[in-house]
Each structure stands twice: as C-alpha cells, then as structure tokens.
Amino acid sequence: MRIIEPETETDAGAPAPPSVDPASPEELTRRFLALANGDEDAGAQALSTPECWSKECRSFASQAGKKFQARESAPPRAAGSRAVADADVICPGERKCDFVHLLLLRTELGWRVADVIEDDLKAADWLR
C-alpha cells in the first residue's frame, strides 16, 4: 500500500484551508488568528460558522493583516460546547487600539468561530 501525503498548497500557491478540524478552543483561536493575520481568507472561512462568515468573521479576517494584527490576550474560557477567546487588536506602531472577543462553538465539524464582538456582557452571556 502506498501512502499519499496531502498537498499543502492550492494551485494558486496559497496555503490550503485547514484539513484537520480544531479539537480545542485553544487550537481554534491560534489557527483562526494566524490565518486572519496572514490574509488567508479561505482558511479563516473554514474555521468560521457560515453565519459568522457572512457577517463579522469575514470583516475581521479581511482587515487583519492589512490594518491591524490580532493577538490572543488570554486563554479561552469554555463552558460545555461554547467558549470565549479574547484578542487584542494591535495597530501600527505596536499600539493596542482595540479588543475583541471570539465566540467559539463546538459543532459536528469541530470548534468554529461563531462571532467576533466587542461587547463584554454578550461574551459573558455566551458562556451561560
């Protein structure tokens, strides 16, 4: 039997979307922020729910890497099938210019980003 390794790049030379679904909120947060910061929209989309991608996730990913960098500021907090990850938005000059919460949801495909928000109360409610 011959084992064929999966390709790591698409025909256009861009990295392929993630082939293994995130198994934890920590892994999802790390991968989503890296893909968004690296201007890899296809990968960021694969790690988002369709509802989030049609709204906040697409907007966040399209701006990260161009207007700002996003950095995880604290480990995700989880409650059952939901988690919240916090990220600092770093503007030019290494200046923290904003703060967002990534609302994470465990789906049948693994963990996904369900929303990107600034509202602390909504983030706290997500875990209830």
VOTIDO-612800 format. One record per atom (N, C-alpha, C, O): x, y, z; chain; residue in three letters; residue number from 0; atom name. Coordinates in Angstrom, 2 decimals. Layout:
     east    north       up  kette  rest   nr  atom
        X        Y        Z      A   ALA  NUM    CA
...
***
This chain:
     east    north       up  kette  rest   nr  atom
     0.84    -1.17     0.00      A   MET    0     N
     0.00     0.00     0.00      A   MET    0    CA
     0.88     1.23     0.00      A   MET    0     C
     1.85     1.32     0.76      A   MET    0     O
     0.55     2.18    -0.84      A   ARG    1     N
     1.30     3.42    -0.94      A   ARG    1    CA
     0.52     4.52    -0.24      A   ARG    1     C
    -0.67     4.70    -0.50      A   ARG    1     O
     1.16     5.26     0.65      A   ILE    2     N
     0.51     6.36     1.36      A   ILE    2    CA
     0.80     7.64     0.61      A   ILE    2     C
     1.95     7.96     0.33      A   ILE    2     O
    -0.25     8.36     0.29      A   ILE    3     N
    -0.11     9.63    -0.42      A   ILE    3    CA
    -0.30    10.75     0.59      A   ILE    3     C
    -1.32    10.83     1.27      A   ILE    3     O
     0.69    11.62     0.67      A   GLU    4     N
     0.61    12.75     1.58      A   GLU    4    CA
    -0.28    13.83     0.97      A   GLU    4     C
    -0.21    14.06    -0.24      A   GLU    4     O
    -1.11    14.50     1.77      A   PRO    5     N
    -1.94    15.57     1.24      A   PRO    5    CA
    -1.09    16.75     0.82      A   PRO    5     C
    -0.06    17.03     1.42      A   PRO    5     O
    -1.54    17.45    -0.21      A   GLU    6     N
    -0.82    18.64    -0.65      A   GLU    6    CA
    -1.05    19.74     0.35      A   GLU    6     C
    -2.10    19.81     0.99      A   GLU    6     O
    -0.05    20.62     0.50      A   THR    7     N
    -0.17    21.70     1.47      A   THR    7    CA
    -0.46    23.03     0.81      A   THR    7     C
    -0.70    24.01     1.51      A   THR    7     O
    -0.45    23.09    -0.53      A   GLU    8     N
    -0.75    24.34    -1.20      A   GLU    8    CA
    -1.78    24.12    -2.28      A   GLU    8     C
    -1.90    23.02    -2.83      A   GLU    8     O
    -2.54    25.17    -2.58      A   THR    9     N
    -3.50    25.11    -3.66      A   THR    9    CA
    -2.80    25.42    -4.96      A   THR    9     C
    -1.62    25.77    -4.96      A   THR    9     O
    -3.51    25.30    -6.08      A   ASP   10     N
    -2.92    25.59    -7.39      A   ASP   10    CA
    -2.43    27.02    -7.49      A   ASP   10     C
    -1.45    27.29    -8.19      A   ASP   10     O
    -3.08    27.93    -6.80      A   ALA   11     N
    -2.69    29.34    -6.87      A   ALA   11    CA
    -1.46    29.64    -6.01      A   ALA   11     C
    -1.00    30.78    -5.99      A   ALA   11     O
    -0.94    28.65    -5.31      A   GLY   12     N
     0.24    28.86    -4.47      A   GLY   12    CA
    -0.09    29.27    -3.06      A   GLY   12     C
     0.82    29.39    -2.23      A   GLY   12     O
    -1.36    29.50    -2.75      A   ALA   13     N
    -1.76    29.88    -1.40      A   ALA   13    CA
    -1.90    28.62    -0.55      A   ALA   13     C
    -2.25    27.57    -1.07      A   ALA   13     O
    -1.62    28.73     0.74      A   PRO   14     N
    -1.80    27.56     1.60      A   PRO   14    CA
    -3.23    27.04     1.52      A   PRO   14     C
    -4.18    27.82     1.40      A   PRO   14     O
    -3.38    25.74     1.59      A   ALA   15     N
    -4.70    25.12     1.54      A   ALA   15    CA
    -5.44    25.37     2.84      A   ALA   15     C
    -4.80    25.55     3.89      A   ALA   15     O
    -6.77    25.38     2.81      A   PRO   16     N
    -7.53    25.51     4.05      A   PRO   16    CA
    -7.20    24.35     4.99      A   PRO   16     C
    -6.75    23.30     4.55      A   PRO   16     O
    -7.43    24.55     6.29      A   PRO   17     N
    -7.10    23.50     7.26      A   PRO   17    CA
    -7.78    22.19     6.90      A   PRO   17     C
    -8.97    22.16     6.56      A   PRO   17     O
    -7.03    21.10     6.98      A   SER   18     N
    -7.61    19.80     6.66      A   SER   18    CA
    -8.04    19.05     7.91      A   SER   18     C
    -8.81    18.09     7.82      A   SER   18     O
    -7.56    19.45     9.05      A   VAL   19     N
    -7.92    18.81    10.31      A   VAL   19    CA
    -8.67    19.83    11.15      A   VAL   19     C
    -8.20    20.95    11.36      A   VAL   19     O
    -9.85    19.45    11.62      A   ASP   20     N
   -10.67    20.37    12.39      A   ASP   20    CA
   -10.09    20.58    13.78      A   ASP   20     C
    -9.58    19.65    14.40      A   ASP   20     O
   -10.16    21.82    14.28      A   PRO   21     N
    -9.63    22.11    15.62      A   PRO   21    CA
   -10.31    21.29    16.69      A   PRO   21     C
   -11.54    21.19    16.74      A   PRO   21     O
    -9.50    20.71    17.55      A   ALA   22     N
   -10.01    19.83    18.61      A   ALA   22    CA
   -10.24    20.57    19.92      A   ALA   22     C
   -10.79    20.01    20.87      A   ALA   22     O
    -9.81    21.83    19.99      A   SER   23     N
    -9.95    22.57    21.25      A   SER   23    CA
   -10.13    24.05    20.94      A   SER   23     C
    -9.76    24.52    19.86      A   SER   23     O
   -10.71    24.80    21.90      A   PRO   24     N
   -10.82    26.24    21.72      A   PRO   24    CA
    -9.46    26.91    21.56      A   PRO   24     C
    -9.32    27.88    20.81      A   PRO   24     O
    -8.45    26.40    22.26      A   GLU   25     N
    -7.10    26.98    22.15      A   GLU   25    CA
    -6.56    26.84    20.74      A   GLU   25     C
    -6.00    27.78    20.18      A   GLU   25     O
    -6.71    25.65    20.17      A   GLU   26     N
    -6.22    25.41    18.83      A   GLU   26    CA
    -6.98    26.25    17.81      A   GLU   26     C
    -6.37    26.81    16.89      A   GLU   26     O
    -8.29    26.34    17.94      A   LEU   27     N
    -9.09    27.16    17.03      A   LEU   27    CA
    -8.65    28.61    17.09      A   LEU   27     C
    -8.46    29.24    16.05      A   LEU   27     O
    -8.50    29.14    18.27      A   THR   28     N
    -8.11    30.55    18.42      A   THR   28    CA
    -6.77    30.80    17.76      A   THR   28     C
    -6.62    31.76    17.00      A   THR   28     O
    -5.80    29.95    18.04      A   ARG   29     N
    -4.46    30.11    17.47      A   ARG   29    CA
    -4.52    30.08    15.94      A   ARG   29     C
    -3.95    30.95    15.27      A   ARG   29     O
    -5.21    29.09    15.39      A   ARG   30     N
    -5.26    28.93    13.94      A   ARG   30    CA
    -6.06    30.04    13.27      A   ARG   30     C
    -5.63    30.57    12.24      A   ARG   30     O
    -7.22    30.40    13.83      A   PHE   31     N
    -8.04    31.45    13.21      A   PHE   31    CA
    -7.29    32.77    13.17      A   PHE   31     C
    -7.28    33.44    12.13      A   PHE   31     O
    -6.65    33.16    14.29      A   LEU   32     N
    -5.92    34.43    14.30      A   LEU   32    CA
    -4.74    34.41    13.34      A   LEU   32     C
    -4.48    35.40    12.67      A   LEU   32     O
    -4.03    33.29    13.27      A   ALA   33     N
    -2.89    33.19    12.34      A   ALA   33    CA
    -3.36    33.31    10.90      A   ALA   33     C
    -2.73    34.00    10.10      A   ALA   33     O
    -4.45    32.65    10.55      A   LEU   34     N
    -4.97    32.72     9.18      A   LEU   34    CA
    -5.48    34.12     8.87      A   LEU   34     C
    -5.22    34.64     7.78      A   LEU   34     O
    -6.20    34.73     9.79      A   ALA   35     N
    -6.70    36.09     9.56      A   ALA   35    CA
    -5.53    37.07     9.42      A   ALA   35     C
    -5.53    37.89     8.50      A   ALA   35     O
    -4.55    36.99    10.31      A   ASN   36     N
    -3.40    37.88    10.23      A   ASN   36    CA
    -2.59    37.65     8.96      A   ASN   36     C
    -1.96    38.58     8.45      A   ASN   36     O
    -2.59    36.44     8.44      A   GLY   37     N
    -1.85    36.10     7.24      A   GLY   37    CA
    -2.61    36.33     5.96      A   GLY   37     C
    -2.15    35.94     4.89      A   GLY   37     O
    -3.79    36.96     6.05      A   ASP   38     N
    -4.61    37.26     4.87      A   ASP   38    CA
    -4.99    36.00     4.11      A   ASP   38     C
    -4.99    35.97     2.88      A   ASP   38     O
    -5.31    34.94     4.86      A   GLU   39     N
    -5.70    33.66     4.27      A   GLU   39    CA
    -7.19    33.45     4.54      A   GLU   39     C
    -7.59    32.69     5.42      A   GLU   39     O
    -8.00    34.16     3.75      A   ASP   40     N
    -9.44    34.16     3.97      A   ASP   40    CA
   -10.08    32.78     3.85      A   ASP   40     C
   -10.98    32.46     4.62      A   ASP   40     O
    -9.63    31.96     2.92      A   ALA   41     N
   -10.24    30.63     2.75      A   ALA   41    CA
   -10.06    29.80     4.02      A   ALA   41     C
   -10.98    29.10     4.43      A   ALA   41     O
    -8.91    29.87     4.63      A   GLY   42     N
    -8.67    29.14     5.87      A   GLY   42    CA
    -9.48    29.69     7.02      A   GLY   42     C
   -10.03    28.93     7.81      A   GLY   42     O
    -9.55    31.03     7.13      A   ALA   43     N
   -10.34    31.65     8.19      A   ALA   43    CA
   -11.82    31.32     8.00      A   ALA   43     C
   -12.54    31.09     8.98      A   ALA   43     O
   -12.28    31.29     6.75      A   GLN   44     N
   -13.68    30.94     6.49      A   GLN   44    CA
   -13.98    29.51     6.91      A   GLN   44     C
   -15.04    29.23     7.47      A   GLN   44     O
   -13.04    28.60     6.65      A   ALA   45     N
   -13.23    27.20     7.02      A   ALA   45    CA
   -13.35    27.02     8.53      A   ALA   45     C
   -13.93    26.04     8.99      A   ALA   45     O
   -12.81    27.95     9.29      A   LEU   46     N
   -12.85    27.86    10.75      A   LEU   46    CA
   -13.97    28.70    11.36      A   LEU   46     C
   -14.04    28.85    12.58      A   LEU   46     O
   -14.84    29.25    10.52      A   SER   47     N
   -15.96    30.08    10.97      A   SER   47    CA
   -17.28    29.37    10.67      A   SER   47     C
   -17.36    28.55     9.75      A   SER   47     O
   -18.30    29.69    11.45      A   THR   48     N
   -19.63    29.21    11.07      A   THR   48    CA
   -20.07    30.01     9.85      A   THR   48     C
   -19.60    31.13     9.65      A   THR   48     O
   -20.95    29.46     9.03      A   PRO   49     N
   -21.43    30.21     7.85      A   PRO   49    CA
   -22.07    31.55     8.24      A   PRO   49     C
   -21.89    32.55     7.53      A   PRO   49     O
   -22.80    31.58     9.34      A   GLU   50     N
   -23.44    32.82     9.79      A   GLU   50    CA
   -22.39    33.88    10.15      A   GLU   50     C
   -22.54    35.04     9.79      A   GLU   50     O
   -21.36    33.48    10.84      A   CYS   51     N
   -20.32    34.44    11.21      A   CYS   51    CA
   -19.56    34.91     9.98      A   CYS   51     C
   -19.24    36.09     9.86      A   CYS   51     O
   -19.27    33.98     9.06      A   TRP   52     N
   -18.51    34.38     7.88      A   TRP   52    CA
   -19.29    35.40     7.06      A   TRP   52     C
   -18.69    36.29     6.45      A   TRP   52     O
   -20.60    35.29     7.04      A   SER   53     N
   -21.40    36.24     6.26      A   SER   53    CA
   -21.46    37.61     6.93      A   SER   53     C
   -21.93    38.57     6.33      A   SER   53     O
   -21.00    37.70     8.18      A   LYS   54     N
   -21.06    38.96     8.91      A   LYS   54    CA
   -19.68    39.34     9.45      A   LYS   54     C
   -18.82    39.81     8.71      A   LYS   54     O
   -19.49    39.13    10.74      A   GLU   55     N
   -18.31    39.63    11.44      A   GLU   55    CA
   -17.00    38.92    11.12      A   GLU   55     C
   -15.97    39.57    11.01      A   GLU   55     O
   -17.01    37.61    10.96      A   CYS   56     N
   -15.76    36.88    10.72      A   CYS   56    CA
   -15.07    37.33     9.44      A   CYS   56     C
   -13.86    37.51     9.41      A   CYS   56     O
   -15.86    37.50     8.37      A   ARG   57     N
   -15.27    37.95     7.09      A   ARG   57    CA
   -14.68    39.34     7.23      A   ARG   57     C
   -13.57    39.60     6.75      A   ARG   57     O
   -15.40    40.23     7.86      A   SER   58     N
   -14.92    41.59     8.05      A   SER   58    CA
   -13.63    41.61     8.86      A   SER   58     C
   -12.66    42.27     8.50      A   SER   58     O
   -13.63    40.86     9.96      A   PHE   59     N
   -12.44    40.79    10.82      A   PHE   59    CA
   -11.25    40.23    10.05      A   PHE   59     C
   -10.16    40.81    10.08      A   PHE   59     O
   -11.45    39.11     9.36      A   ALA   60     N
   -10.35    38.46     8.63      A   ALA   60    CA
    -9.85    39.33     7.48      A   ALA   60     C
    -8.66    39.32     7.19      A   ALA   60     O
   -10.73    40.07     6.83      A   SER   61     N
   -10.28    40.90     5.71      A   SER   61    CA
    -9.46    42.10     6.17      A   SER   61     C
    -8.65    42.62     5.40      A   SER   61     O
    -9.66    42.54     7.40      A   GLN   62     N
    -8.90    43.68     7.92      A   GLN   62    CA
    -7.61    43.27     8.63      A   GLN   62     C
    -6.62    43.99     8.60      A   GLN   62     O
    -7.65    42.10     9.27      A   ALA   63     N
    -6.45    41.62     9.98      A   ALA   63    CA
    -5.36    41.38     8.95      A   ALA   63     C
    -5.60    40.86     7.86      A   ALA   63     O
    -4.17    41.76     9.30      A   GLY   64     N
    -3.04    41.59     8.39      A   GLY   64    CA
    -2.84    42.80     7.50      A   GLY   64     C
    -1.74    43.02     6.99      A   GLY   64     O
    -3.88    43.58     7.30      A   LYS   65     N
    -3.76    44.79     6.48      A   LYS   65    CA
    -3.77    46.04     7.37      A   LYS   65     C
    -2.85    46.85     7.33      A   LYS   65     O
    -4.84    46.17     8.16      A   LYS   66     N
    -5.00    47.35     9.02      A   LYS   66    CA
    -4.46    47.13    10.42      A   LYS   66     C
    -4.08    48.08    11.10      A   LYS   66     O
    -4.43    45.87    10.85      A   PHE   67     N
    -4.01    45.55    12.22      A   PHE   67    CA
    -3.58    44.09    12.29      A   PHE   67     C
    -3.75    43.33    11.33      A   PHE   67     O
    -3.02    43.72    13.42      A   GLN   68     N
    -2.74    42.33    13.76      A   GLN   68    CA
    -3.56    42.01    15.00      A   GLN   68     C
    -3.75    42.86    15.87      A   GLN   68     O
    -4.05    40.79    15.08      A   ALA   69     N
    -4.81    40.36    16.25      A   ALA   69    CA
    -3.97    39.35    17.02      A   ALA   69     C
    -3.40    38.43    16.44      A   ALA   69     O
    -3.90    39.54    18.32      A   ARG   70     N
    -3.12    38.65    19.17      A   ARG   70    CA
    -3.96    38.16    20.35      A   ARG   70     C
    -4.65    38.95    21.01      A   ARG   70     O
    -3.90    36.87    20.58      A   GLU   71     N
    -4.62    36.31    21.72      A   GLU   71    CA
    -4.10    36.97    22.99      A   GLU   71     C
    -2.89    37.07    23.20      A   GLU   71     O
    -5.03    37.42    23.84      A   SER   72     N
    -4.60    38.10    25.06      A   SER   72    CA
    -4.80    37.27    26.32      A   SER   72     C
    -4.24    37.58    27.37      A   SER   72     O
    -5.60    36.20    26.21      A   ALA   73     N
    -5.81    35.31    27.36      A   ALA   73    CA
    -6.30    33.97    26.82      A   ALA   73     C
    -6.94    33.93    25.76      A   ALA   73     O
    -6.03    32.89    27.52      A   PRO   74     N
    -6.53    31.59    27.07      A   PRO   74    CA
    -8.05    31.58    27.02      A   PRO   74     C
    -8.70    32.26    27.83      A   PRO   74     O
    -8.64    30.84    26.09      A   PRO   75     N
   -10.11    30.78    26.00      A   PRO   75    CA
   -10.71    30.21    27.28      A   PRO   75     C
   -10.12    29.37    27.96      A   PRO   75     O
   -11.91    30.69    27.59      A   ARG   76     N
   -12.70    30.18    28.70      A   ARG   76    CA
   -13.83    29.37    28.09      A   ARG   76     C
   -14.52    29.85    27.20      A   ARG   76     O
   -14.01    28.14    28.57      A   ALA   77     N
   -15.02    27.26    27.97      A   ALA   77    CA
   -16.08    26.87    28.98      A   ALA   77     C
   -15.83    26.78    30.18      A   ALA   77     O
   -17.27    26.63    28.44      A   ALA   78     N
   -18.40    26.11    29.22      A   ALA   78    CA
   -19.19    25.20    28.28      A   ALA   78     C
   -19.98    25.68    27.46      A   ALA   78     O
   -18.97    23.90    28.41      A   GLY   79     N
   -19.66    22.95    27.53      A   GLY   79    CA
   -19.21    23.09    26.08      A   GLY   79     C
   -18.03    22.98    25.77      A   GLY   79     O
   -20.17    23.35    25.21      A   SER   80     N
   -19.86    23.45    23.78      A   SER   80    CA
   -19.61    24.87    23.33      A   SER   80     C
   -19.58    25.16    22.13      A   SER   80     O
   -19.42    25.77    24.29      A   ARG   81     N
   -19.14    27.18    23.97      A   ARG   81    CA
   -17.87    27.63    24.67      A   ARG   81     C
   -17.51    27.13    25.73      A   ARG   81     O
   -17.21    28.60    24.04      A   ALA   82     N
   -16.01    29.19    24.64      A   ALA   82    CA
   -15.88    30.63    24.16      A   ALA   82     C
   -16.46    31.02    23.15      A   ALA   82     O
   -15.11    31.40    24.90      A   VAL   83     N
   -14.81    32.78    24.54      A   VAL   83    CA
   -13.30    32.95    24.58      A   VAL   83     C
   -12.65    32.61    25.56      A   VAL   83     O
   -12.75    33.48    23.49      A   ALA   84     N
   -11.32    33.80    23.43      A   ALA   84    CA
   -11.20    35.31    23.29      A   ALA   84     C
   -11.98    35.94    22.58      A   ALA   84     O
   -10.22    35.89    23.95      A   ASP   85     N
   -10.00    37.34    23.90      A   ASP   85    CA
    -8.79    37.63    23.04      A   ASP   85     C
    -7.79    36.92    23.08      A   ASP   85     O
    -8.90    38.70    22.24      A   ALA   86     N
    -7.78    39.10    21.38      A   ALA   86    CA
    -7.61    40.61    21.41      A   ALA   86     C
    -8.58    41.37    21.38      A   ALA   86     O
    -6.36    41.02    21.48      A   ASP   87     N
    -6.01    42.43    21.36      A   ASP   87    CA
    -5.85    42.75    19.89      A   ASP   87     C
    -5.32    41.95    19.12      A   ASP   87     O
    -6.31    43.92    19.50      A   VAL   88     N
    -6.11    44.41    18.14      A   VAL   88    CA
    -4.93    45.38    18.22      A   VAL   88     C
    -4.98    46.40    18.91      A   VAL   88     O
    -3.87    45.04    17.49      A   ILE   89     N
    -2.64    45.83    17.53      A   ILE   89    CA
    -2.52    46.63    16.23      A   ILE   89     C
    -2.44    46.06    15.14      A   ILE   89     O
    -2.53    47.95    16.36      A   CYS   90     N
    -2.44    48.84    15.21      A   CYS   90    CA
    -0.98    49.19    14.93      A   CYS   90     C
    -0.10    48.83    15.72      A   CYS   90     O
    -0.71    49.88    13.83      A   PRO   91     N
     0.68    50.25    13.51      A   PRO   91    CA
     1.38    50.90    14.70      A   PRO   91     C
     0.77    51.65    15.47      A   PRO   91     O
     2.64    50.61    14.83      A   GLY   92     N
     3.42    51.13    15.94      A   GLY   92    CA
     3.30    50.27    17.18      A   GLY   92     C
     3.65    50.70    18.28      A   GLY   92     O
     2.78    49.04    17.02      A   GLU   93     N
     2.61    48.10    18.13      A   GLU   93    CA
     1.72    48.68    19.22      A   GLU   93     C
     1.91    48.38    20.40      A   GLU   93     O
     0.75    49.50    18.83      A   ARG   94     N
    -0.17    50.13    19.77      A   ARG   94    CA
    -1.46    49.34    19.84      A   ARG   94     C
    -2.09    49.07    18.82      A   ARG   94     O
    -1.86    48.94    21.06      A   LYS   95     N
    -3.14    48.27    21.25      A   LYS   95    CA
    -4.24    49.30    21.01      A   LYS   95     C
    -4.35    50.29    21.73      A   LYS   95     O
    -5.06    49.03    19.98      A   CYS   96     N
    -6.08    50.02    19.63      A   CYS   96    CA
    -7.50    49.50    19.83      A   CYS   96     C
    -8.46    50.26    19.70      A   CYS   96     O
    -7.65    48.22    20.13      A   ASP   97     N
    -8.99    47.67    20.35      A   ASP   97    CA
    -8.85    46.31    21.01      A   ASP   97     C
    -7.75    45.80    21.23      A   ASP   97     O
   -10.00    45.73    21.31      A   PHE   98     N
   -10.07    44.44    21.99      A   PHE   98    CA
   -11.33    43.75    21.49      A   PHE   98     C
   -12.39    44.38    21.41      A   PHE   98     O
   -11.23    42.48    21.14      A   VAL   99     N
   -12.41    41.74    20.69      A   VAL   99    CA
   -12.50    40.40    21.41      A   VAL   99     C
   -11.52    39.88    21.94      A   VAL   99     O
   -13.71    39.87    21.41      A   HIS  100     N
   -13.98    38.53    21.90      A   HIS  100    CA
   -14.33    37.67    20.70      A   HIS  100     C
   -15.12    38.08    19.85      A   HIS  100     O
   -13.76    36.49    20.63      A   LEU  101     N
   -14.17    35.49    19.65      A   LEU  101    CA
   -15.10    34.54    20.36      A   LEU  101     C
   -14.69    33.89    21.33      A   LEU  101     O
   -16.34    34.44    19.90      A   LEU  102     N
   -17.28    33.48    20.47      A   LEU  102    CA
   -17.11    32.18    19.71      A   LEU  102     C
   -17.29    32.14    18.49      A   LEU  102     O
   -16.78    31.12    20.42      A   LEU  103     N
   -16.45    29.83    19.81      A   LEU  103    CA
   -17.55    28.82    20.12      A   LEU  103     C
   -18.16    28.84    21.19      A   LEU  103     O
   -17.78    27.95    19.14      A   LEU  104     N
   -18.84    26.96    19.27      A   LEU  104    CA
   -18.34    25.62    18.77      A   LEU  104     C
   -17.74    25.53    17.70      A   LEU  104     O
   -18.57    24.56    19.56      A   ARG  105     N
   -18.21    23.21    19.12      A   ARG  105    CA
   -19.34    22.70    18.23      A   ARG  105     C
   -20.49    22.61    18.68      A   ARG  105     O
   -19.03    22.36    17.00      A   THR  106     N
   -20.01    21.85    16.04      A   THR  106    CA
   -19.64    20.41    15.70      A   THR  106     C
   -18.66    19.88    16.21      A   THR  106     O
   -20.42    19.79    14.83      A   GLU  107     N
   -20.10    18.43    14.39      A   GLU  107    CA
   -18.80    18.41    13.59      A   GLU  107     C
   -18.21    17.34    13.39      A   GLU  107     O
   -18.34    19.56    13.12      A   LEU  108     N
   -17.09    19.66    12.37      A   LEU  108    CA
   -15.90    20.02    13.25      A   LEU  108     C
   -14.77    20.13    12.76      A   LEU  108     O
   -16.13    20.22    14.52      A   GLY  109     N
   -15.08    20.68    15.42      A   GLY  109    CA
   -15.40    22.10    15.87      A   GLY  109     C
   -16.50    22.59    15.62      A   GLY  109     O
   -14.47    22.73    16.53      A   TRP  110     N
   -14.68    24.09    17.03      A   TRP  110    CA
   -14.68    25.08    15.88      A   TRP  110     C
   -13.89    24.95    14.94      A   TRP  110     O
   -15.56    26.09    15.95      A   ARG  111     N
   -15.68    27.13    14.94      A   ARG  111    CA
   -15.89    28.48    15.62      A   ARG  111     C
   -16.41    28.55    16.74      A   ARG  111     O
   -15.47    29.55    14.95      A   VAL  112     N
   -15.74    30.91    15.42      A   VAL  112    CA
   -17.17    31.24    15.03      A   VAL  112     C
   -17.52    31.20    13.85      A   VAL  112     O
   -18.00    31.58    16.02      A   ALA  113     N
   -19.41    31.87    15.78      A   ALA  113    CA
   -19.70    33.36    15.74      A   ALA  113     C
   -20.74    33.78    15.22      A   ALA  113     O
   -18.80    34.18    16.28      A   ASP  114     N
   -19.00    35.64    16.24      A   ASP  114    CA
   -17.71    36.32    16.71      A   ASP  114     C
   -16.90    35.73    17.42      A   ASP  114     O
   -17.55    37.57    16.29      A   VAL  115     N
   -16.46    38.43    16.74      A   VAL  115    CA
   -17.14    39.68    17.26      A   VAL  115     C
   -17.80    40.40    16.51      A   VAL  115     O
   -16.99    39.95    18.56      A   ILE  116     N
   -17.72    41.06    19.19      A   ILE  116    CA
   -16.80    41.86    20.09      A   ILE  116     C
   -15.69    41.44    20.42      A   ILE  116     O
   -17.28    43.04    20.50      A   GLU  117     N
   -16.56    43.87    21.46      A   GLU  117    CA
   -17.30    43.94    22.80      A   GLU  117     C
   -16.75    44.43    23.78      A   GLU  117     O
   -18.52    43.47    22.84      A   ASP  118     N
   -19.41    43.58    23.99      A   ASP  118    CA
   -19.05    42.56    25.08      A   ASP  118     C
   -19.23    41.36    24.90      A   ASP  118     O
   -18.56    43.06    26.22      A   ASP  119     N
   -18.17    42.19    27.33      A   ASP  119    CA
   -19.36    41.42    27.91      A   ASP  119     C
   -19.22    40.24    28.25      A   ASP  119     O
   -20.51    42.06    28.01      A   LEU  120     N
   -21.70    41.38    28.57      A   LEU  120    CA
   -22.18    40.27    27.65      A   LEU  120     C
   -22.56    39.20    28.13      A   LEU  120     O
   -22.18    40.50    26.35      A   LYS  121     N
   -22.59    39.46    25.42      A   LYS  121    CA
   -21.63    38.27    25.47      A   LYS  121     C
   -22.04    37.12    25.36      A   LYS  121     O
   -20.33    38.57    25.64      A   ALA  122     N
   -19.34    37.49    25.77      A   ALA  122    CA
   -19.60    36.67    27.02      A   ALA  122     C
   -19.52    35.44    26.99      A   ALA  122     O
   -19.90    37.33    28.13      A   ALA  123     N
   -20.19    36.62    29.38      A   ALA  123    CA
   -21.47    35.79    29.24      A   ALA  123     C
   -21.52    34.66    29.71      A   ALA  123     O
   -22.48    36.35    28.59      A   ASP  124     N
   -23.73    35.60    28.37      A   ASP  124    CA
   -23.53    34.38    27.50      A   ASP  124     C
   -24.25    33.39    27.66      A   ASP  124     O
   -22.57    34.42    26.57      A   TRP  125     N
   -22.30    33.30    25.67      A   TRP  125    CA
   -21.94    32.04    26.46      A   TRP  125     C
   -22.23    30.93    26.02      A   TRP  125     O
   -21.32    32.21    27.61      A   LEU  126     N
   -20.87    31.07    28.41      A   LEU  126    CA
   -21.94    30.57    29.38      A   LEU  126     C
   -21.71    29.59    30.08      A   LEU  126     O
   -23.08    31.21    29.44      A   ARG  127     N
   -24.14    30.79    30.37      A   ARG  127    CA
   -25.06    29.80    29.74      A   ARG  127     C
   -26.01    29.35    30.38      A   ARG  127     O
***
